């Protein structure tokens, strides 16, 4: 199972489209996850045009149309692994603790999140905390997305654009 991961695209404020290089790669994915702050639903349309299975959550900057369609938190079971998906909020320094608390009862193997625009690919207490960074934010150190492969284990990586 190959999962493309994207977050903080801020379409309609930072950029007009998901970068083409990401869409090309996501054509090869079994699933795409968007960890919030898409801002406009056009992002989902673009992602679904290359991969029909898209799972997303709402972020703090999302418009009302996005808020009406997506939840703040999702739990997805993939190949025997439980993945928690949530944007995050508040100060980026407290983000991991906030996510630990939000998913405490769910006991996920992976927590996919966004919000900070800073990539993270780190196991903490046996849970993979995975933030793909921002695909479009010109203020970020670099733009990026992620890929998580689940076979006989978890292989996750951040890809700089």
VOVEX-865632 format. One line per field, with one value per residue: x, y, z of N, C-alpha, C in turn; residue number from 1. Coordinates in pm, 1 decimal, always signed. Example, Ala and Ser with C-alpha at 12.3 -4.5 7.8 and 13.67 -1.06 7.14 Angstrom:
BEGIN
n.x <- c(+1319.0, +1285.0)
n.y <- c(-569.0, -225.0)
n.z <- c(+780.0, +708.0)
ca.x <- c(+1230.0, +1367.0)
ca.y <- c(-450.0, -106.0)
ca.z <- c(+780.0, +714.0)
c.x <- c(+1320.0, +1290.0)
c.y <- c(-330.0, +3.0)
c.z <- c(+780.0, +787.0)
resi <- c(1, 2)
This chain:
BEGIN
n.x <- c(+85.1, +69.0, +85.9, +20.5, +106.7, +0.6, -12.3, -126.5, -166.6, -296.7, -447.5, -575.9, -492.2, -210.2, -127.9, -245.2, -290.9, -238.7, +96.9, +224.1, +422.6, +376.9, +118.8, +177.4, +335.8, +151.4, -26.7, +58.5, -10.3, -193.9, -363.2, -440.2, -362.3, -473.8, -370.3, -509.9, -580.6, -631.6, -777.3, -947.2, -1193.5, -1116.9, -870.0, -911.2, -1053.4, -850.9, -665.7, -820.6, -843.7, -617.3, -585.8, -825.3, -896.3, -911.8, -842.3, -922.0, -880.7, -1008.8, -849.5, -720.8, -729.7, -912.2, -1183.2, -1541.1, -1688.5, -1515.6, -1499.3, -1758.6, -1762.2, -1555.2, -1410.5, -1243.3, -1072.5, -959.7, -962.9, -796.7, -780.4, -524.1, -389.6, -355.1, -253.8, -311.3, -398.1, -389.6, -531.3, -496.8, -511.5, -401.1, -333.5, -281.2, +22.3, +313.5, +521.4, +398.5, +268.4, +308.6, +246.0, -22.6, -132.2, -72.6, -241.1, -491.5, -521.7, -499.8, -681.0, -727.0, -501.2, -306.9, -81.1, +48.0, +60.1, -58.6, -10.6, -34.8, -8.8, +225.3, +391.1, +636.0, +832.9, +815.5, +930.0, +926.7, +965.6, +802.8, +773.4, +699.8, +516.5, +469.2, +519.3, +416.0, +462.0, +410.3, +505.4, +472.5, +333.1, +325.6, +389.5, +563.0, +709.0, +808.4, +1092.0, +1155.5, +957.5, +747.5, +633.9, +491.8, +550.3, +413.4, +480.3, +331.7, +397.9, +535.9, +597.1, +648.4, +743.1, +843.8, +878.8, +1000.4, +967.9, +1147.7, +1051.1)
n.y <- c(-117.8, +209.4, +538.0, +867.2, +1173.0, +1489.0, +1831.9, +2149.0, +2309.2, +2540.8, +2641.7, +2891.3, +3090.8, +3079.0, +2950.0, +2847.3, +2592.3, +2240.7, +2144.7, +2028.1, +1829.7, +1682.8, +1582.9, +1414.5, +1214.4, +1120.0, +980.6, +723.4, +622.4, +432.9, +551.8, +881.4, +1117.1, +1413.5, +1646.4, +1871.3, +2232.1, +2285.6, +2484.5, +2547.3, +2352.2, +2273.1, +2155.3, +1891.4, +1795.0, +1809.9, +1625.6, +1389.8, +1356.0, +1225.4, +1016.4, +810.3, +748.3, +948.9, +1079.2, +1314.0, +1584.3, +1864.9, +2183.6, +2459.6, +2688.7, +2645.8, +2701.6, +2758.1, +2576.0, +2356.9, +2293.3, +2208.9, +1967.0, +1794.1, +1620.3, +1699.5, +1505.8, +1182.6, +825.6, +566.8, +238.8, +50.8, -210.3, -360.6, -170.3, +112.8, +437.7, +767.4, +1075.2, +1417.7, +1772.2, +1960.2, +2222.2, +2543.7, +2638.8, +2546.6, +2422.1, +2268.9, +2074.6, +1791.4, +1686.7, +1767.7, +1611.4, +1351.8, +1342.7, +1378.6, +1141.9, +944.6, +745.8, +601.9, +466.4, +470.5, +353.9, +522.6, +874.1, +1117.5, +1450.2, +1812.7, +2159.1, +2292.4, +2342.3, +2230.8, +1961.9, +1631.8, +1319.4, +1087.8, +841.0, +822.2, +701.8, +456.7, +525.9, +650.0, +979.3, +1183.9, +1444.4, +1598.5, +1848.8, +2166.8, +2192.1, +2417.7, +2660.1, +2954.3, +3063.2, +2860.4, +2657.6, +2477.3, +2336.9, +2048.5, +1702.7, +1386.1, +1028.2, +728.7, +396.1, +88.3, -230.4, -506.6, -369.6, -29.1, +224.1, +540.8, +855.8, +1188.5, +1409.6, +1652.9, +1927.6)
n.z <- c(+0.0, -99.3, +7.6, -64.2, +83.7, +183.2, +283.3, +412.2, +176.5, +108.0, -109.9, -319.2, -157.8, -114.6, -345.1, -672.4, -760.7, -691.2, -689.3, -1001.1, -1011.1, -780.4, -827.1, -1043.8, -919.7, -732.4, -890.3, -889.0, -645.3, -397.6, -225.5, -112.0, +135.3, +283.6, +508.7, +602.2, +592.1, +323.2, +221.8, -5.0, -173.0, -426.1, -420.2, -336.7, -555.8, -752.0, -646.0, -646.0, -916.3, -990.9, -813.6, -699.8, -431.5, -170.2, +142.1, +386.5, +624.2, +807.0, +838.3, +1037.9, +877.2, +680.9, +450.1, +488.0, +327.2, +314.7, +585.1, +628.0, +500.4, +583.6, +865.2, +1180.0, +1263.1, +1172.6, +1162.5, +1009.6, +887.7, +754.7, +586.0, +823.8, +994.8, +1201.8, +1125.8, +1230.1, +1142.1, +1141.2, +1147.3, +1337.0, +1579.5, +1735.7, +1912.0, +1738.0, +1882.3, +2077.3, +1940.0, +1899.1, +2153.3, +2173.4, +1967.0, +2059.3, +2284.3, +2158.3, +2017.0, +2205.2, +2304.9, +2074.4, +1990.7, +1760.6, +1498.8, +1333.9, +1313.2, +1114.4, +1026.9, +1002.2, +988.7, +1110.6, +896.5, +879.5, +795.9, +937.8, +1041.7, +1238.4, +1489.1, +1793.3, +2107.2, +1993.1, +1796.8, +1471.1, +1389.6, +1144.6, +932.4, +633.6, +567.8, +398.2, +77.3, -79.3, +49.4, +38.2, +240.4, +389.7, +484.0, +283.4, +16.8, +31.1, +24.5, +120.4, +131.4, +234.5, +274.0, +321.4, +388.6, +485.9, +700.4, +806.2, +591.9, +559.4, +398.8, +341.2, +73.4, -89.2, -287.4)
ca.x <- c(+0.0, +143.9, +1.0, +75.0, +65.1, +16.1, -78.0, -100.3, -154.7, -346.1, -490.6, -654.7, -422.9, -66.3, -106.5, -372.3, -304.4, -142.9, +209.0, +215.3, +515.7, +310.6, +10.0, +238.7, +374.7, +32.2, -92.6, +107.9, -47.8, -319.6, -444.2, -379.5, -412.4, -448.5, -377.4, -575.1, -545.9, -641.3, -847.4, -1052.4, -1222.5, -1053.4, -755.3, -960.1, -1082.7, -723.7, -608.5, -903.4, -823.3, -501.7, -600.5, -965.3, -915.0, -853.9, -891.8, -878.2, -936.7, -1014.2, -746.8, -765.4, -744.3, -1003.6, -1307.6, -1661.8, -1725.0, -1428.7, -1541.4, -1886.6, -1745.8, -1453.2, -1397.6, -1113.9, -990.7, -1000.5, -884.5, -804.7, -706.8, -459.5, -299.4, -328.3, -202.1, -408.2, -342.7, -466.8, -511.6, -547.4, -428.5, -330.4, -365.4, -203.7, +166.1, +381.0, +605.9, +316.0, +189.3, +318.6, +169.7, -163.4, -169.5, -70.5, -364.7, -607.6, -531.3, -465.3, -774.1, -730.4, -379.0, -263.0, +58.1, +98.5, -19.7, -28.4, -59.0, +18.8, -15.9, +350.5, +461.9, +770.8, +828.2, +856.7, +921.3, +995.3, +896.3, +803.2, +700.9, +648.2, +420.4, +529.7, +460.8, +453.6, +412.0, +475.8, +543.3, +380.7, +364.3, +317.3, +419.4, +690.6, +778.9, +867.5, +1233.2, +1142.6, +828.3, +763.2, +520.5, +542.1, +500.8, +418.4, +458.5, +303.3, +406.0, +558.9, +633.3, +620.8, +854.3, +791.9, +982.8, +964.8, +1030.9, +1157.8, +1016.4)
ca.y <- c(+0.0, +335.0, +651.2, +1000.3, +1258.3, +1631.2, +1917.4, +2293.2, +2354.9, +2679.0, +2680.3, +3015.2, +3198.5, +3068.6, +2894.5, +2821.3, +2450.0, +2147.3, +2135.8, +1918.6, +1721.7, +1600.6, +1510.5, +1306.4, +1106.8, +1065.0, +888.5, +589.3, +590.0, +362.6, +642.8, +1010.8, +1181.3, +1557.4, +1674.5, +1998.3, +2362.0, +2287.3, +2611.7, +2538.9, +2213.9, +2240.6, +2067.8, +1752.7, +1761.2, +1785.0, +1500.6, +1278.3, +1338.0, +1136.4, +901.9, +818.6, +735.1, +1062.0, +1098.9, +1447.1, +1646.1, +2010.4, +2256.8, +2585.1, +2794.0, +2601.4, +2774.2, +2694.6, +2460.6, +2246.9, +2259.7, +2137.6, +1836.6, +1709.6, +1620.0, +1743.3, +1389.0, +1056.5, +704.5, +480.3, +111.9, +18.0, -325.9, -399.3, -56.7, +218.3, +570.4, +882.8, +1190.9, +1539.7, +1886.5, +2018.3, +2362.2, +2604.3, +2660.9, +2429.0, +2356.1, +2176.2, +1997.1, +1646.9, +1657.3, +1781.8, +1494.7, +1235.4, +1347.6, +1363.6, +1003.3, +856.4, +631.9, +531.8, +386.0, +454.0, +321.6, +639.8, +996.9, +1208.6, +1581.8, +1927.3, +2281.0, +2364.2, +2360.5, +2174.0, +1816.2, +1547.7, +1175.9, +1042.7, +752.8, +865.9, +602.4, +351.8, +580.5, +736.5, +1111.9, +1214.7, +1569.9, +1614.2, +1988.1, +2236.5, +2175.7, +2543.4, +2780.0, +3014.2, +3101.5, +2740.8, +2636.3, +2416.4, +2272.7, +1903.5, +1612.8, +1261.7, +897.8, +622.1, +263.2, -13.3, -367.7, -585.4, -268.0, +108.2, +299.3, +674.8, +952.3, +1324.6, +1441.8, +1796.3, +1963.9)
ca.z <- c(+0.0, -109.4, +44.3, -83.7, +195.1, +153.2, +381.9, +408.3, +38.5, +108.4, -244.4, -325.1, -86.7, -141.8, -478.5, -739.1, -790.2, -634.2, -784.3, -1097.1, -977.9, -679.0, -893.6, -1122.6, -827.4, -667.4, -984.1, -858.3, -508.2, -371.0, -146.0, -80.8, +257.4, +297.1, +651.9, +634.0, +534.0, +177.3, +207.9, -105.6, -213.1, -553.9, -390.8, -335.9, -696.0, -821.0, -595.2, -694.4, -1060.5, -1010.5, -723.3, -656.9, -286.0, -98.6, +277.9, +427.6, +744.3, +801.5, +911.7, +1097.9, +776.9, +575.8, +428.1, +539.8, +244.1, +356.9, +721.9, +621.3, +435.3, +645.8, +1010.9, +1232.4, +1295.6, +1109.2, +1189.8, +891.9, +900.4, +628.1, +590.3, +961.5, +1071.7, +1230.0, +1097.7, +1273.3, +1055.4, +1205.1, +1109.2, +1450.7, +1604.9, +1843.1, +1895.5, +1681.9, +1981.4, +2155.2, +1844.7, +1923.1, +2275.6, +2138.7, +1886.6, +2149.8, +2363.2, +2070.6, +1970.1, +2316.5, +2312.8, +1945.4, +1980.9, +1622.0, +1468.2, +1261.9, +1320.5, +1004.5, +1065.7, +929.3, +1068.4, +1136.7, +768.5, +897.4, +783.4, +1050.4, +1012.6, +1359.1, +1581.8, +1933.0, +2187.7, +1906.1, +1700.1, +1370.9, +1371.4, +1006.9, +877.9, +503.6, +542.0, +307.4, -65.0, -153.9, +127.7, +1.1, +363.0, +448.2, +449.7, +151.3, -5.5, +37.2, +41.2, +176.5, +87.6, +334.4, +216.4, +422.3, +338.9, +606.3, +797.8, +765.0, +534.3, +531.4, +361.1, +299.8, -54.5, -117.2, -424.2)
c.x <- c(+89.0, +48.0, +77.2, +20.6, +99.8, -57.5, -48.7, -76.1, -203.8, -381.6, -589.6, -592.0, -272.7, -37.7, -242.7, -397.0, -205.6, -28.1, +201.2, +305.9, +454.9, +198.6, +65.2, +275.9, +251.3, -50.8, -56.5, +67.6, -179.0, -417.2, -366.6, -444.8, -376.3, -473.1, -422.8, -506.7, -532.4, -698.8, -966.3, -1069.8, -1163.4, -933.7, -798.3, -992.2, -954.2, -662.2, -687.1, -888.7, -705.7, -506.5, -741.2, -988.2, -837.9, -922.9, -837.2, -943.5, -931.4, -899.1, -799.9, -787.4, -846.9, -1132.9, -1427.0, -1702.2, -1642.0, -1472.2, -1671.9, -1872.0, -1653.4, -1449.4, -1260.1, -1018.1, -1048.5, -908.0, -906.7, -723.4, -654.8, -363.7, -259.3, -270.4, -311.8, -338.8, -440.2, -431.6, -576.9, -455.9, -339.5, -369.3, -273.7, -56.8, +233.2, +468.4, +529.5, +239.8, +193.2, +238.0, +19.5, -211.7, -170.1, -200.7, -488.0, -630.1, -504.9, -552.5, -770.8, -611.2, -332.9, -115.8, +127.6, +3.8, +30.1, -90.6, +6.2, +40.6, +115.4, +427.1, +605.1, +761.1, +877.2, +833.5, +996.7, +906.0, +914.0, +715.3, +632.1, +547.1, +496.7, +451.7, +511.8, +383.2, +484.2, +529.7, +439.8, +428.0, +376.2, +362.4, +558.0, +770.5, +845.9, +1013.6, +1244.6, +1003.8, +849.5, +628.6, +577.4, +482.8, +519.1, +389.1, +440.0, +301.2, +418.1, +604.7, +599.4, +749.4, +799.1, +906.2, +920.8, +1038.4, +1029.2, +1122.3, +1127.7)
c.y <- c(+123.2, +451.8, +781.0, +1091.1, +1403.2, +1711.0, +2063.5, +2345.0, +2499.1, +2727.3, +2795.7, +3125.5, +3195.8, +3026.6, +2869.2, +2673.8, +2368.3, +2136.9, +2010.2, +1801.6, +1627.2, +1520.1, +1394.6, +1188.0, +1039.9, +976.3, +743.0, +542.9, +512.1, +452.5, +772.4, +1062.5, +1328.9, +1593.3, +1817.2, +2122.9, +2353.0, +2422.1, +2600.1, +2393.2, +2174.6, +2146.3, +1921.6, +1708.3, +1729.0, +1652.8, +1379.7, +1255.6, +1244.6, +1012.1, +906.3, +810.4, +846.3, +1073.5, +1232.6, +1487.1, +1797.2, +2069.2, +2390.3, +2697.6, +2759.9, +2682.4, +2692.2, +2571.8, +2337.3, +2199.5, +2179.7, +1995.7, +1740.8, +1726.8, +1671.7, +1626.5, +1266.1, +945.2, +612.0, +354.6, +74.5, -99.0, -363.7, -289.0, +47.3, +353.2, +676.3, +1001.0, +1311.8, +1654.9, +1933.4, +2164.3, +2415.2, +2619.9, +2534.5, +2353.8, +2250.6, +2077.1, +1846.6, +1608.2, +1665.8, +1658.3, +1367.0, +1228.6, +1322.2, +1218.2, +900.3, +730.7, +545.4, +439.0, +362.0, +412.4, +441.4, +756.5, +1089.5, +1343.2, +1690.3, +2042.7, +2358.6, +2402.7, +2308.7, +2022.4, +1745.8, +1403.0, +1106.6, +950.7, +807.0, +767.8, +498.0, +395.9, +668.5, +867.1, +1161.8, +1341.1, +1591.8, +1754.5, +2052.7, +2222.1, +2308.9, +2667.9, +2835.2, +3059.0, +2981.2, +2729.0, +2571.7, +2356.2, +2123.3, +1833.6, +1483.0, +1139.6, +800.9, +492.2, +165.0, -148.5, -456.9, -494.9, -132.5, +171.5, +435.1, +766.8, +1085.4, +1351.9, +1593.2, +1821.1, +2049.0)
c.z <- c(+0.0, -87.2, +19.3, +25.1, +163.1, +260.5, +350.5, +267.1, +22.9, -32.4, -233.0, -240.8, -116.4, -286.5, -541.7, -764.7, -707.3, -734.9, -871.5, -1065.6, -873.6, -743.2, -975.9, -1034.6, -767.6, -760.9, -952.7, -718.3, -502.4, -296.5, -128.5, +46.8, +253.1, +443.0, +683.3, +581.6, +382.5, +135.5, +114.3, -148.2, -347.6, -534.9, -397.2, -477.7, -772.4, -776.1, -645.9, -844.6, -1089.0, -921.8, -664.7, -505.6, -215.1, +36.6, +324.9, +558.8, +727.0, +884.0, +959.6, +996.7, +668.3, +572.1, +476.8, +458.4, +282.0, +495.9, +723.0, +568.2, +511.0, +797.1, +1052.1, +1251.8, +1226.2, +1157.3, +1070.6, +920.2, +763.2, +651.1, +732.6, +1049.0, +1087.8, +1212.6, +1147.1, +1185.2, +1120.4, +1166.8, +1223.9, +1466.0, +1714.7, +1808.6, +1843.4, +1782.6, +2061.3, +2068.1, +1872.4, +2047.2, +2249.4, +2063.2, +1970.9, +2230.0, +2277.8, +2028.9, +2080.4, +2321.4, +2186.4, +1923.7, +1835.6, +1612.4, +1403.7, +1289.6, +1210.2, +1040.4, +980.2, +1025.3, +1079.4, +1009.9, +776.2, +888.9, +910.5, +1012.1, +1124.9, +1442.5, +1723.2, +2009.7, +2099.6, +1801.7, +1601.8, +1362.1, +1237.1, +959.5, +744.9, +477.2, +451.7, +163.1, -137.8, -79.3, +94.8, +123.5, +430.3, +404.8, +311.7, +139.8, -14.4, +44.1, +94.8, +110.2, +204.0, +261.2, +330.4, +353.6, +460.7, +720.2, +740.7, +713.5, +493.3, +494.2, +318.7, +170.1, -73.0, -262.5, -481.9)
resi <- c(1, 2, 3, 4, 5, 6, 7, 8, 9, 10, 11, 12, 13, 14, 15, 16, 17, 18, 19, 20, 21, 22, 23, 24, 25, 26, 27, 28, 29, 30, 31, 32, 33, 34, 35, 36, 37, 38, 39, 40, 41, 42, 43, 44, 45, 46, 47, 48, 49, 50, 51, 52, 53, 54, 55, 56, 57, 58, 59, 60, 61, 62, 63, 64, 65, 66, 67, 68, 69, 70, 71, 72, 73, 74, 75, 76, 77, 78, 79, 80, 81, 82, 83, 84, 85, 86, 87, 88, 89, 90, 91, 92, 93, 94, 95, 96, 97, 98, 99, 100, 101, 102, 103, 104, 105, 106, 107, 108, 109, 110, 111, 112, 113, 114, 115, 116, 117, 118, 119, 120, 121, 122, 123, 124, 125, 126, 127, 128, 129, 130, 131, 132, 133, 134, 135, 136, 137, 138, 139, 140, 141, 142, 143, 144, 145, 146, 147, 148, 149, 150, 151, 152, 153, 154, 155, 156, 157, 158, 159, 160, 161)
